[in-house]
Structures are given as structure tokens and as C-alpha cells.
Amino acid sequence: MSNDPRETAREAEAKAALERVKRDSETLLGSSMGRAAQHFSGADAPEGDKIELWGRRIGRSLSLLGVVVLAWWLGHQLKIW
């Protein structure tokens, strides 16, 4: 490995290009499902706080259930199903 600044810049540019390709090649469904899984698992809860983690998981699961029930009710009222 040389200490040439041009080589370092080229290496950084190549890594950035590979990151862009990786980010842009993800499918819409795959990246959305990954973010949803992370959201519903409570990954953003503070480290080591199990009550906060389970509170977020339960709250988010109940909100998803509420959205499904309200969608079903709306479909029933509009006689879609």
C-alpha cells in the first residue's frame, strides 16, 4: 500500500460508489419490510431498558392491529367485503 493521496482518494471514491450501488439496488419491498421489522421490534429503544423495549413492541403491535381492524370496518361499511 502506498501513501499516495490520489490512491487514497480513489479508494474512498470506489467505496462510496459501491455503497450507492448497494443502497440503490435494494428492492422497495425488501427495504420497506426491513425497516418495518426494525420498527416493530423496538430497535430504537434505549439499551438495557427492557420495560421500554416491550412497551414499544406492545404499543406498536396494538397500533397495527387497530389499523387492520379499522380497515376491515371501513371495507365492511363501504360493502367492499
C-alpha positions as semicolon CSV with decimal commas, in nm:
position;residue;x (nm);y (nm);z (nm)
1;M;0,000;0,000;0,000
2;S;0,132;0,336;-0,093
3;N;0,078;0,661;0,088
4;D;-0,019;0,836;-0,233
5;P;-0,309;1,076;-0,164
6;R;-0,451;1,009;-0,511
7;E;-0,476;0,638;-0,434
8;T;-0,649;0,714;-0,104
9;A;-0,896;0,942;-0,278
10;R;-0,965;0,680;-0,548
11;E;-1,020;0,416;-0,281
12;A;-1,264;0,639;-0,094
13;E;-1,448;0,719;-0,417
14;A;-1,473;0,349;-0,504
15;K;-1,612;0,263;-0,160
16;A;-1,868;0,542;-0,188
17;A;-1,972;0,416;-0,533
18;L;-2,015;0,063;-0,401
19;E;-2,228;0,192;-0,112
20;R;-2,451;0,383;-0,358
21;V;-2,493;0,074;-0,574
22;K;-2,580;-0,136;-0,271
23;R;-2,832;0,122;-0,145
24;D;-2,991;0,178;-0,486
25;S;-3,014;-0,190;-0,578
26;E;-3,234;-0,280;-0,281
27;T;-3,588;-0,360;-0,376
28;L;-3,862;-0,137;-0,247
29;L;-4,040;-0,421;-0,071
30;G;-3,723;-0,563;0,080
31;S;-3,603;-0,235;0,227
32;S;-3,951;-0,143;0,348
33;M;-4,000;-0,479;0,517
34;G;-3,660;-0,448;0,681
35;R;-3,743;-0,106;0,819
36;A;-4,085;-0,226;0,935
37;A;-3,932;-0,525;1,112
38;Q;-3,682;-0,298;1,283
39;H;-3,960;-0,058;1,382
40;F;-4,191;-0,324;1,527
41;S;-3,908;-0,498;1,712
42;G;-3,841;-0,180;1,909
43;A;-3,483;-0,146;1,790
44;D;-3,486;0,224;1,877
45;A;-3,547;0,160;2,248
46;P;-3,273;0,260;2,492
47;E;-3,013;-0,008;2,551
48;G;-3,079;-0,223;2,859
49;D;-3,431;-0,090;2,928
50;K;-3,649;-0,400;2,889
51;I;-3,968;-0,225;3,003
52;E;-3,928;0,043;2,736
53;L;-3,847;-0,222;2,474
54;W;-4,155;-0,433;2,550
55;G;-4,373;-0,126;2,587
56;R;-4,277;-0,015;2,237
57;R;-4,330;-0,364;2,095
58;I;-4,674;-0,399;2,255
59;G;-4,782;-0,047;2,161
60;R;-4,674;-0,083;1,801
61;S;-4,838;-0,424;1,770
62;L;-5,164;-0,287;1,909
63;S;-5,150;0,006;1,670
64;L;-5,103;-0,233;1,376
65;L;-5,398;-0,439;1,498
66;G;-5,604;-0,119;1,525
67;V;-5,521;-0,019;1,167
68;V;-5,620;-0,366;1,040
69;V;-5,949;-0,359;1,233
70;L;-6,032;-0,007;1,113
71;A;-5,952;-0,102;0,752
72;W;-6,176;-0,407;0,781
73;W;-6,454;-0,197;0,935
74;L;-6,426;0,064;0,662
75;G;-6,438;-0,207;0,395
76;H;-6,742;-0,359;0,562
77;Q;-6,919;-0,022;0,581
78;L;-6,846;0,051;0,215
79;K;-6,960;-0,304;0,128
80;I;-6,628;-0,391;-0,032
81;W;-6,632;-0,724;0,153
